[in-house]
Amino acid sequence: MARYLKKGKGAAEVAESDAKVRNTVESILADIESRGDDAVRELSNKFDSWSPPSFRLTIEEIQAAIDQVSPQDLADIQFAQAQVRNFAEKQKECLTDLEIETLPGVVLGHRNIPVNSIGCYVPGGKYPMVASAHMSIVTAKVAGVKHITATAPPHEGGPHPAIVAAMHYGGADEILVLGGIQAVAAMALGTQTISAVDMLVGPGNMFVAEAKRQLYGRVGIDLFAGPTETLVIADDSVDAELCAIDLLGQAEHGPTSPAVLLTDSEALAKKTMDEVARQLEILPTAEIAAESWANYGQVIVCDTVDEMVTEANRLAFEHVQVMTQDPDYFLENLTNYGALFLGPRTNVSYGDKVIGTNHTLPTKGAARYTGGLWIGKFMKTCTYQRVLTDEASTMIGEYCSRLCAIEGFAGHGEQANARVRRYGDREVPWYSAVGR
C-alpha cells in the first residue's frame, strides 16, 4: 500500500484557494467585456504599472527589442525553434485527409483545416518564459494558422527582448506587451483596438489558467495548463541528488507547483528529502522552490512497481520523470501523463526548453483525458459527404426515412423521402416512412 512520508496542502484548502481565484477572474472578465480597452488599460496599469500609448509593438519596436539580444542568445532561440518546428512537421505528416467510397456511390471524407486565428500567451512574471513562444507560435505556424497574435507581460518596464525575438522568429503576425487576465480576455473577447481570436493557447499562472477555463466556449483553448506539476518516479538505480535536482528544478516555477517523488525505496525517499533540504540552502531560486516544496511537495513510497504505476495514473501529472531500472515498463503501462521523460539522461528541463516536444501540457488531472499541445490542437478535422448516383441516394434515403420514424422526426424523414421520390421514382407519401 502506498504511504506518504510527506504530504502537501489538503484538497479542501486547495479548493478554497481555487474558489477565490474563480471569483476574481469572473469579475475581471465581466469588466473587460463591458468596458473594453479602458478596463484592459486600468488592469495593466494596476498589476504591471504598464500603460503605453499602444500595447501593440510596431515593426521598429520589434527590431529595437531584437537588437538588444546577443548573437548567442538569438542563435540558441533559433536552434530551439528548429527542434520544435521539426517535430511539429513530423506530427503534421501523421494527420492526413481522407476520402473513401464506403458504399457504391457514397463518398465520405474529412479534411484537416487549421484554425483561422489564435492568441498565444507567453508567461513573463517571475520568469520570462521565452520557450513558451516556440511551443505555441512555431507549432501554430506549422499547422497553417493564418493569423497569430502573441502577447507577454512587460518585463522591467518594457517588452522583454528575448521573448519578442522568439515571437518574431517563431512567426507571430502581431505582438502585444500585455499580461495576465487582461491579455487573454482582450484576445478572446476583443476590444476597440485588439481583434478577437478563435482560440487561446499557452500556459500561465492560476489566474490566466482560470480565465481560459471561463472563456472556453466563447473561444477554443489548447488545454487547461495551470501551475507546473512534476512527478519523479525512481528506484534505487538512481541517487538522491538527481531526484532532488529534478524535483526542485520544477518547484521553482512558482509557489503552487506540486513536485512529487514516487518510489519503491524508502531509503531513497528519505535521502531525497534530506538532499532537497541541502539543495534549498544553495539554490538561487530557493525562496520560491522552498514554498512550493513545503506546501505542495509530496513523497510517496510504494511496495511494488505495479503500485507505482497505479499511483502515477491516479495522480495524472503534467511531467513524469522516470529513473528506474526499466523505464520502458512505465512507457508501456502508464496511461495518464502529459509528457514522459525516460531515464536519467533526459529531464523535464530538456522538454521545457529545447528538445522539440511541446511543453504546454495538461495539469490538475486533465491528463486523464487529453494530451498536450501539438499540431493537432490547431487543426479541425471536418467531415464531408457526397452521393454520386441516383441509386445510392435512394438506398440511403430509404434507410434514413425509417430510422427517422423511429425517433419521431417527421421533418428529417421528409428530407430523405424527397430524395427517394426524386431519384428513385418511388411513390412515398409526405411525412411517412418508406415501407412502414
PAZA-794080 format. One record per residue (C-alpha): residue number from 0; x, y, z. Coordinates in Angstrom, 2 decimals, always signed. Example, Ala and Ser with C-alpha at 12.3 -4.5 7.8 and 13.67 -1.06 7.14 Angstrom:
[fike 0, [+12.30, -4.50, +7.80]]
[fike 1, [+13.67, -1.06, +7.14]]
//
This chain:
[fike 0, [+0.00, +0.00, +0.00]]
[fike 1, [+1.26, +3.47, -0.87]]
[fike 2, [+2.29, +5.55, +2.14]]
[fike 3, [+3.18, +9.22, +2.38]]
[fike 4, [+6.40, +10.35, +4.02]]
[fike 5, [+5.43, +13.92, +3.16]]
[fike 6, [+2.09, +15.48, +2.21]]
[fike 7, [+1.23, +18.86, +0.77]]
[fike 8, [-1.85, +21.01, +1.28]]
[fike 9, [-5.12, +19.17, +1.70]]
[fike 10, [-7.77, +19.10, -1.02]]
[fike 11, [-10.13, +21.36, +0.95]]
[fike 12, [-7.51, +24.08, +1.35]]
[fike 13, [-6.64, +23.93, -2.34]]
[fike 14, [-10.34, +24.10, -3.29]]
[fike 15, [-10.79, +27.21, -1.14]]
[fike 16, [-7.91, +28.93, -2.92]]
[fike 17, [-9.32, +27.91, -6.31]]
[fike 18, [-12.71, +29.42, -5.42]]
[fike 19, [-11.12, +32.79, -4.65]]
[fike 20, [-9.33, +32.74, -8.00]]
[fike 21, [-12.56, +31.89, -9.84]]
[fike 22, [-14.41, +34.82, -8.30]]
[fike 23, [-11.61, +37.26, -9.07]]
[fike 24, [-11.37, +36.14, -12.69]]
[fike 25, [-15.14, +36.23, -13.24]]
[fike 26, [-15.30, +39.83, -12.08]]
[fike 27, [-12.38, +40.95, -14.25]]
[fike 28, [-13.73, +39.23, -17.36]]
[fike 29, [-17.09, +40.93, -16.94]]
[fike 30, [-15.39, +44.30, -16.60]]
[fike 31, [-13.31, +43.81, -19.76]]
[fike 32, [-16.31, +42.63, -21.75]]
[fike 33, [-18.24, +45.71, -20.64]]
[fike 34, [-15.59, +48.42, -20.96]]
[fike 35, [-13.03, +47.00, -23.41]]
[fike 36, [-9.79, +48.95, -23.77]]
[fike 37, [-10.45, +51.16, -20.76]]
[fike 38, [-10.67, +48.15, -18.44]]
[fike 39, [-7.64, +46.49, -20.04]]
[fike 40, [-5.55, +49.62, -19.58]]
[fike 41, [-6.61, +50.09, -15.97]]
[fike 42, [-5.78, +46.47, -15.14]]
[fike 43, [-2.42, +46.62, -16.91]]
[fike 44, [-1.54, +49.77, -15.02]]
[fike 45, [-2.71, +48.27, -11.73]]
[fike 46, [-0.93, +44.92, -11.97]]
[fike 47, [+2.07, +45.70, -14.19]]
[fike 48, [+2.46, +49.51, -13.98]]
[fike 49, [+2.24, +49.46, -17.75]]
[fike 50, [+0.11, +51.83, -19.83]]
[fike 51, [+1.81, +52.65, -23.16]]
[fike 52, [+0.08, +54.56, -25.98]]
[fike 53, [-0.42, +51.18, -27.68]]
[fike 54, [+0.02, +47.64, -26.36]]
[fike 55, [+0.87, +46.53, -29.91]]
[fike 56, [+4.52, +46.74, -30.95]]
[fike 57, [+5.44, +48.38, -34.24]]
[fike 58, [+7.96, +46.83, -36.63]]
[fike 59, [+10.51, +49.37, -35.42]]
[fike 60, [+9.88, +48.49, -31.77]]
[fike 61, [+10.19, +44.79, -32.55]]
[fike 62, [+13.54, +45.33, -34.25]]
[fike 63, [+14.74, +47.55, -31.40]]
[fike 64, [+13.98, +44.73, -28.94]]
[fike 65, [+15.72, +42.12, -31.10]]
[fike 66, [+18.78, +44.36, -31.35]]
[fike 67, [+19.18, +44.07, -27.57]]
[fike 68, [+19.54, +40.26, -27.73]]
[fike 69, [+23.07, +38.86, -28.02]]
[fike 70, [+24.02, +36.85, -31.13]]
[fike 71, [+24.48, +33.73, -28.99]]
[fike 72, [+21.02, +34.09, -27.42]]
[fike 73, [+19.46, +34.58, -30.85]]
[fike 74, [+21.25, +31.51, -32.17]]
[fike 75, [+20.06, +29.45, -29.19]]
[fike 76, [+16.47, +30.62, -29.68]]
[fike 77, [+16.61, +29.69, -33.36]]
[fike 78, [+18.10, +26.28, -32.54]]
[fike 79, [+15.29, +25.54, -30.08]]
[fike 80, [+12.67, +26.68, -32.59]]
[fike 81, [+14.21, +24.43, -35.25]]
[fike 82, [+13.74, +21.42, -32.95]]
[fike 83, [+10.12, +22.33, -32.18]]
[fike 84, [+9.41, +23.01, -35.85]]
[fike 85, [+10.92, +19.74, -36.99]]
[fike 86, [+8.89, +17.65, -34.52]]
[fike 87, [+5.70, +19.58, -35.34]]
[fike 88, [+6.26, +18.95, -39.06]]
[fike 89, [+6.68, +15.23, -38.41]]
[fike 90, [+3.49, +15.23, -36.34]]
[fike 91, [+1.64, +17.00, -39.13]]
[fike 92, [+2.62, +14.21, -41.51]]
[fike 93, [+0.53, +11.90, -39.30]]
[fike 94, [-2.59, +13.97, -39.98]]
[fike 95, [-3.86, +13.03, -43.42]]
[fike 96, [-7.02, +13.97, -45.24]]
[fike 97, [-9.37, +11.11, -46.03]]
[fike 98, [-11.80, +10.29, -48.83]]
[fike 99, [-13.33, +6.84, -49.25]]
[fike 100, [-16.26, +5.30, -51.11]]
[fike 101, [-17.96, +3.43, -48.28]]
[fike 102, [-20.83, +2.09, -50.42]]
[fike 103, [-21.30, +2.21, -54.20]]
[fike 104, [-21.90, +5.88, -54.99]]
[fike 105, [-21.43, +7.09, -51.38]]
[fike 106, [-18.26, +9.08, -50.74]]
[fike 107, [-17.25, +10.18, -47.22]]
[fike 108, [-14.21, +12.14, -46.22]]
[fike 109, [-12.57, +14.55, -43.85]]
[fike 110, [-10.22, +17.48, -44.17]]
[fike 111, [-7.82, +18.79, -41.53]]
[fike 112, [-8.38, +22.53, -41.53]]
[fike 113, [-6.23, +24.95, -39.49]]
[fike 114, [-7.89, +27.34, -37.06]]
[fike 115, [-8.00, +30.82, -38.62]]
[fike 116, [-6.67, +32.91, -35.73]]
[fike 117, [-5.12, +32.28, -32.34]]
[fike 118, [-3.87, +34.23, -29.37]]
[fike 119, [-0.64, +32.94, -27.81]]
[fike 120, [+0.07, +33.84, -24.20]]
[fike 121, [+3.70, +33.76, -23.08]]
[fike 122, [+4.18, +33.96, -19.30]]
[fike 123, [+6.59, +36.59, -18.07]]
[fike 124, [+6.02, +37.12, -14.37]]
[fike 125, [+8.86, +35.95, -12.16]]
[fike 126, [+10.50, +34.30, -15.16]]
[fike 127, [+10.35, +35.38, -18.81]]
[fike 128, [+9.22, +32.13, -20.44]]
[fike 129, [+10.92, +32.54, -23.81]]
[fike 130, [+10.40, +28.86, -24.62]]
[fike 131, [+6.61, +29.20, -24.49]]
[fike 132, [+6.78, +31.34, -27.61]]
[fike 133, [+8.38, +28.46, -29.50]]
[fike 134, [+5.83, +25.95, -28.30]]
[fike 135, [+2.70, +27.84, -29.30]]
[fike 136, [+3.70, +30.12, -32.17]]
[fike 137, [+6.01, +27.78, -34.09]]
[fike 138, [+3.57, +24.87, -33.78]]
[fike 139, [+0.63, +27.03, -34.91]]
[fike 140, [+2.64, +28.29, -37.86]]
[fike 141, [+3.44, +24.75, -38.97]]
[fike 142, [-0.25, +23.90, -38.66]]
[fike 143, [-1.10, +26.71, -41.07]]
[fike 144, [-2.89, +29.14, -38.75]]
[fike 145, [-3.49, +32.32, -40.76]]
[fike 146, [-3.12, +34.95, -38.03]]
[fike 147, [-1.15, +34.63, -34.80]]
[fike 148, [-1.37, +37.26, -32.06]]
[fike 149, [+1.27, +36.81, -29.38]]
[fike 150, [+1.43, +38.57, -26.04]]
[fike 151, [+3.60, +38.63, -22.93]]
[fike 152, [+3.63, +40.85, -19.84]]
[fike 153, [+6.05, +43.77, -19.64]]
[fike 154, [+9.39, +42.97, -18.07]]
[fike 155, [+11.26, +45.66, -16.14]]
[fike 156, [+9.17, +48.42, -17.71]]
[fike 157, [+9.01, +47.25, -21.31]]
[fike 158, [+8.93, +44.35, -23.72]]
[fike 159, [+11.30, +41.53, -22.89]]
[fike 160, [+13.82, +41.49, -25.78]]
[fike 161, [+14.32, +37.71, -25.92]]
[fike 162, [+10.59, +37.00, -25.80]]
[fike 163, [+9.96, +39.48, -28.60]]
[fike 164, [+12.74, +37.87, -30.65]]
[fike 165, [+11.25, +34.42, -30.08]]
[fike 166, [+7.77, +35.63, -31.03]]
[fike 167, [+9.05, +37.32, -34.17]]
[fike 168, [+11.23, +34.46, -35.39]]
[fike 169, [+8.51, +31.98, -34.48]]
[fike 170, [+6.15, +33.67, -36.92]]
[fike 171, [+3.83, +35.92, -34.89]]
[fike 172, [+1.82, +38.32, -37.04]]
[fike 173, [+1.11, +40.69, -34.16]]
[fike 174, [+2.97, +41.19, -30.89]]
[fike 175, [+1.41, +42.75, -27.79]]
[fike 176, [+3.03, +43.70, -24.50]]
[fike 177, [+0.20, +42.83, -22.15]]
[fike 178, [-0.09, +40.29, -19.37]]
[fike 179, [-2.43, +38.44, -17.06]]
[fike 180, [-6.18, +38.03, -17.25]]
[fike 181, [-6.44, +41.27, -19.21]]
[fike 182, [-4.30, +39.83, -22.02]]
[fike 183, [-6.20, +36.60, -22.59]]
[fike 184, [-9.55, +38.33, -22.13]]
[fike 185, [-8.70, +41.05, -24.66]]
[fike 186, [-7.68, +38.45, -27.24]]
[fike 187, [-10.70, +36.24, -26.61]]
[fike 188, [-13.40, +38.91, -26.33]]
[fike 189, [-11.89, +41.62, -28.49]]
[fike 190, [-11.71, +45.31, -27.62]]
[fike 191, [-11.80, +48.54, -29.56]]
[fike 192, [-8.13, +48.07, -30.56]]
[fike 193, [-7.48, +44.32, -30.16]]
[fike 194, [-9.15, +41.89, -32.52]]
[fike 195, [-10.82, +38.77, -31.12]]
[fike 196, [-9.22, +35.42, -31.93]]
[fike 197, [-10.73, +31.98, -32.41]]
[fike 198, [-8.53, +30.14, -29.92]]
[fike 199, [-6.29, +30.82, -26.91]]
[fike 200, [-3.09, +28.86, -26.29]]
[fike 201, [-0.17, +28.94, -23.89]]
[fike 202, [+0.45, +28.30, -20.20]]
[fike 203, [+0.07, +30.81, -17.39]]
[fike 204, [-0.39, +31.26, -13.68]]
[fike 205, [-3.55, +30.23, -11.85]]
[fike 206, [-5.37, +33.42, -12.91]]
[fike 207, [-4.54, +33.01, -16.60]]
[fike 208, [-5.49, +29.32, -16.47]]
[fike 209, [-8.82, +30.14, -14.81]]
[fike 210, [-9.51, +32.90, -17.33]]
[fike 211, [-9.01, +30.42, -20.16]]
[fike 212, [-11.34, +27.98, -18.43]]
[fike 213, [-14.09, +30.58, -18.11]]
[fike 214, [-13.59, +31.78, -21.70]]
[fike 215, [-13.74, +28.26, -23.12]]
[fike 216, [-16.75, +28.03, -25.39]]
[fike 217, [-16.51, +31.66, -26.40]]
[fike 218, [-13.20, +30.64, -27.93]]
[fike 219, [-11.31, +27.39, -28.15]]
[fike 220, [-8.41, +26.68, -25.84]]
[fike 221, [-5.47, +24.35, -26.13]]
[fike 222, [-5.96, +22.74, -22.71]]
[fike 223, [-6.14, +23.58, -19.01]]
[fike 224, [-2.48, +24.35, -18.32]]
[fike 225, [-2.10, +25.75, -14.82]]
[fike 226, [+0.85, +25.71, -12.41]]
[fike 227, [+3.58, +23.24, -13.34]]
[fike 228, [+3.44, +19.72, -11.90]]
[fike 229, [+6.28, +17.22, -11.81]]
[fike 230, [+6.35, +13.59, -10.73]]
[fike 231, [+9.68, +11.82, -10.29]]
[fike 232, [+9.36, +8.03, -10.38]]
[fike 233, [+12.58, +6.49, -9.08]]
[fike 234, [+14.06, +3.32, -7.65]]
[fike 235, [+17.43, +2.58, -6.10]]
[fike 236, [+19.13, +2.60, -9.50]]
[fike 237, [+19.36, +6.40, -9.19]]
[fike 238, [+20.72, +8.61, -6.43]]
[fike 239, [+19.03, +11.17, -4.20]]
[fike 240, [+20.96, +14.10, -5.66]]
[fike 241, [+19.45, +13.66, -9.11]]
[fike 242, [+15.96, +13.11, -7.67]]
[fike 243, [+16.19, +16.32, -5.64]]
[fike 244, [+17.52, +18.31, -8.60]]
[fike 245, [+14.62, +17.17, -10.80]]
[fike 246, [+12.06, +17.96, -8.09]]
[fike 247, [+13.38, +21.43, -7.29]]
[fike 248, [+14.05, +22.20, -10.93]]
[fike 249, [+10.29, +22.32, -11.43]]
[fike 250, [+9.25, +23.50, -7.97]]
[fike 251, [+10.98, +26.80, -8.76]]
[fike 252, [+8.25, +27.57, -11.32]]
[fike 253, [+6.04, +29.03, -8.62]]
[fike 254, [+4.77, +28.67, -5.07]]
[fike 255, [+1.85, +26.45, -6.12]]
[fike 256, [+3.77, +23.99, -8.31]]
[fike 257, [+3.50, +20.42, -7.00]]
[fike 258, [+6.66, +18.29, -7.05]]
[fike 259, [+6.23, +14.65, -6.03]]
[fike 260, [+8.64, +11.77, -5.54]]
[fike 261, [+7.17, +8.30, -6.13]]
[fike 262, [+9.47, +5.41, -5.24]]
[fike 263, [+9.61, +1.83, -4.04]]
[fike 264, [+12.69, +2.57, -1.94]]
[fike 265, [+12.09, +4.13, +1.46]]
[fike 266, [+15.83, +4.66, +1.82]]
[fike 267, [+15.90, +6.71, -1.40]]
[fike 268, [+12.83, +8.65, -0.26]]
[fike 269, [+14.46, +9.70, +3.00]]
[fike 270, [+17.78, +10.54, +1.36]]
[fike 271, [+15.98, +12.62, -1.25]]
[fike 272, [+14.14, +14.63, +1.41]]
[fike 273, [+17.48, +15.34, +3.10]]
[fike 274, [+19.01, +16.25, -0.26]]
[fike 275, [+16.14, +18.64, -1.05]]
[fike 276, [+16.80, +20.42, +2.24]]
[fike 277, [+20.51, +20.66, +1.43]]
[fike 278, [+19.96, +22.00, -2.08]]
[fike 279, [+17.48, +24.58, -0.85]]
[fike 280, [+20.37, +26.12, +1.07]]
[fike 281, [+22.23, +26.88, -2.17]]
[fike 282, [+19.57, +27.12, -4.90]]
[fike 283, [+19.32, +30.72, -6.20]]
[fike 284, [+15.54, +30.34, -6.59]]
[fike 285, [+15.14, +28.68, -3.20]]
[fike 286, [+12.63, +31.22, -1.90]]
[fike 287, [+10.03, +30.10, -4.44]]
[fike 288, [+11.03, +26.44, -4.58]]
[fike 289, [+11.00, +26.09, -0.79]]
[fike 290, [+7.45, +27.44, -0.53]]
[fike 291, [+6.31, +25.14, -3.30]]
[fike 292, [+8.01, +22.11, -1.71]]
[fike 293, [+6.65, +22.92, +1.75]]
[fike 294, [+3.03, +23.37, +0.62]]
[fike 295, [+2.70, +21.10, -2.40]]
[fike 296, [+5.64, +18.68, -2.28]]
[fike 297, [+4.91, +15.02, -1.60]]
[fike 298, [+6.93, +11.84, -1.08]]
[fike 299, [+5.13, +8.56, -1.71]]
[fike 300, [+6.59, +5.12, -1.06]]
[fike 301, [+5.09, +2.07, -2.76]]
[fike 302, [+5.70, -1.64, -2.24]]
[fike 303, [+5.87, -2.68, -5.90]]
[fike 304, [+6.47, -1.32, -9.39]]
[fike 305, [+2.85, -2.03, -10.33]]
[fike 306, [+1.70, +0.02, -7.34]]
[fike 307, [+3.86, +2.90, -8.59]]
[fike 308, [+2.11, +2.66, -11.97]]
[fike 309, [-1.29, +2.76, -10.25]]
[fike 310, [-0.34, +5.81, -8.17]]
[fike 311, [+1.16, +7.63, -11.16]]
[fike 312, [-2.00, +7.05, -13.20]]
[fike 313, [-4.11, +8.29, -10.27]]
[fike 314, [-2.06, +11.48, -9.99]]
[fike 315, [-2.14, +12.07, -13.79]]
[fike 316, [+0.63, +14.64, -13.61]]
[fike 317, [+1.88, +17.00, -16.26]]
[fike 318, [+5.55, +15.95, -16.26]]
[fike 319, [+6.63, +12.43, -15.32]]
[fike 320, [+10.37, +11.80, -14.98]]
[fike 321, [+11.14, +8.06, -14.85]]
[fike 322, [+14.51, +6.99, -13.44]]
[fike 323, [+14.24, +3.26, -12.83]]
[fike 324, [+15.97, +0.08, -13.92]]
[fike 325, [+13.31, -0.45, -16.60]]
[fike 326, [+11.82, +2.90, -17.68]]
[fike 327, [+10.19, +1.27, -20.71]]
[fike 328, [+7.88, -0.59, -18.34]]
[fike 329, [+6.34, +2.76, -17.43]]
[fike 330, [+6.17, +3.81, -21.09]]
[fike 331, [+4.17, +0.65, -21.81]]
[fike 332, [+1.90, +0.81, -18.75]]
[fike 333, [+1.31, +4.45, -17.84]]
[fike 334, [-1.82, +5.97, -19.38]]
[fike 335, [-2.27, +9.31, -17.58]]
[fike 336, [+0.51, +11.85, -18.09]]
[fike 337, [+1.30, +14.99, -20.04]]
[fike 338, [+4.81, +14.01, -21.12]]
[fike 339, [+7.23, +11.25, -20.14]]
[fike 340, [+10.97, +11.70, -19.63]]
[fike 341, [+12.55, +8.28, -19.69]]
[fike 342, [+15.86, +7.57, -18.00]]
[fike 343, [+18.36, +9.74, -16.12]]
[fike 344, [+19.94, +11.15, -19.30]]
[fike 345, [+16.86, +13.24, -20.07]]
[fike 346, [+14.82, +15.53, -17.82]]
[fike 347, [+11.86, +17.88, -17.80]]
[fike 348, [+14.01, +20.92, -18.50]]
[fike 349, [+15.03, +19.46, -21.86]]
[fike 350, [+11.37, +19.22, -22.80]]
[fike 351, [+10.63, +22.66, -21.39]]
[fike 352, [+13.30, +24.45, -23.36]]
[fike 353, [+14.80, +22.78, -26.37]]
[fike 354, [+14.45, +19.10, -27.25]]
[fike 355, [+11.44, +19.59, -29.55]]
[fike 356, [+8.40, +18.13, -27.81]]
[fike 357, [+5.82, +20.67, -26.66]]
[fike 358, [+5.94, +21.91, -23.08]]
[fike 359, [+2.34, +23.12, -22.89]]
[fike 360, [+0.82, +20.16, -21.10]]
[fike 361, [-2.30, +19.20, -19.09]]
[fike 362, [-2.39, +19.83, -15.34]]
[fike 363, [-4.79, +19.19, -12.46]]
[fike 364, [-5.70, +15.71, -13.65]]
[fike 365, [-6.55, +16.74, -17.21]]
[fike 366, [-4.01, +14.17, -18.44]]
[fike 367, [-6.76, +11.61, -17.80]]
[fike 368, [-8.50, +12.78, -20.99]]
[fike 369, [-6.10, +14.90, -23.05]]
[fike 370, [-2.52, +15.13, -24.15]]
[fike 371, [-0.50, +18.30, -24.51]]
[fike 372, [-0.34, +21.00, -27.15]]
[fike 373, [+0.59, +19.64, -30.57]]
[fike 374, [-0.06, +20.29, -34.21]]
[fike 375, [-3.46, +18.60, -34.00]]
[fike 376, [-4.76, +21.13, -31.45]]
[fike 377, [-4.63, +23.79, -34.15]]
[fike 378, [-6.48, +21.64, -36.69]]
[fike 379, [-10.19, +20.98, -37.09]]
[fike 380, [-10.99, +17.58, -38.58]]
[fike 381, [-14.11, +18.37, -40.57]]
[fike 382, [-16.13, +15.74, -42.41]]
[fike 383, [-17.97, +15.90, -45.72]]
[fike 384, [-20.13, +13.58, -47.78]]
[fike 385, [-21.03, +13.23, -51.43]]
[fike 386, [-23.66, +10.94, -53.03]]
[fike 387, [-22.80, +10.25, -56.66]]
[fike 388, [-25.71, +8.24, -58.06]]
[fike 389, [-29.50, +8.17, -58.01]]
[fike 390, [-29.37, +4.58, -56.80]]
[fike 391, [-27.16, +5.43, -53.84]]
[fike 392, [-29.32, +8.38, -52.77]]
[fike 393, [-32.45, +6.23, -53.00]]
[fike 394, [-30.96, +3.38, -50.98]]
[fike 395, [-29.60, +5.63, -48.22]]
[fike 396, [-32.85, +7.62, -48.27]]
[fike 397, [-34.98, +4.54, -47.59]]
[fike 398, [-32.92, +3.59, -44.56]]
[fike 399, [-32.86, +7.21, -43.33]]
[fike 400, [-36.65, +7.57, -43.67]]
[fike 401, [-37.34, +4.55, -41.49]]
[fike 402, [-34.72, +5.50, -38.89]]
[fike 403, [-36.20, +8.99, -38.62]]
[fike 404, [-39.61, +7.45, -37.99]]
[fike 405, [-38.22, +5.51, -35.03]]
[fike 406, [-37.24, +8.83, -33.45]]
[fike 407, [-40.38, +10.71, -34.48]]
[fike 408, [-38.51, +13.23, -36.64]]
[fike 409, [-41.01, +13.77, -39.45]]
[fike 410, [-39.15, +16.69, -40.98]]
[fike 411, [-35.90, +14.78, -41.03]]
[fike 412, [-37.71, +11.86, -42.62]]
[fike 413, [-39.17, +14.05, -45.32]]
[fike 414, [-35.66, +15.19, -46.31]]
[fike 415, [-34.97, +11.54, -47.09]]
[fike 416, [-38.37, +10.92, -48.67]]
[fike 417, [-37.91, +13.79, -51.11]]
[fike 418, [-34.76, +12.11, -52.47]]
[fike 419, [-36.45, +8.72, -52.69]]
[fike 420, [-39.30, +10.26, -54.73]]
[fike 421, [-36.98, +12.30, -56.93]]
[fike 422, [-34.09, +9.92, -57.54]]
[fike 423, [-35.83, +6.56, -57.05]]
[fike 424, [-39.07, +7.39, -58.80]]
[fike 425, [-40.96, +5.99, -55.81]]
[fike 426, [-44.42, +6.96, -54.60]]
[fike 427, [-43.77, +7.91, -50.97]]
[fike 428, [-46.49, +9.83, -49.10]]
[fike 429, [-45.37, +13.07, -47.46]]
[fike 430, [-44.24, +12.78, -43.85]]
[fike 431, [-44.41, +9.00, -43.74]]
[fike 432, [-41.67, +6.38, -43.53]]
[fike 433, [-40.64, +4.35, -46.54]]
[fike 434, [-42.03, +0.83, -46.31]]
[fike 435, [-43.82, +1.35, -42.98]]
//
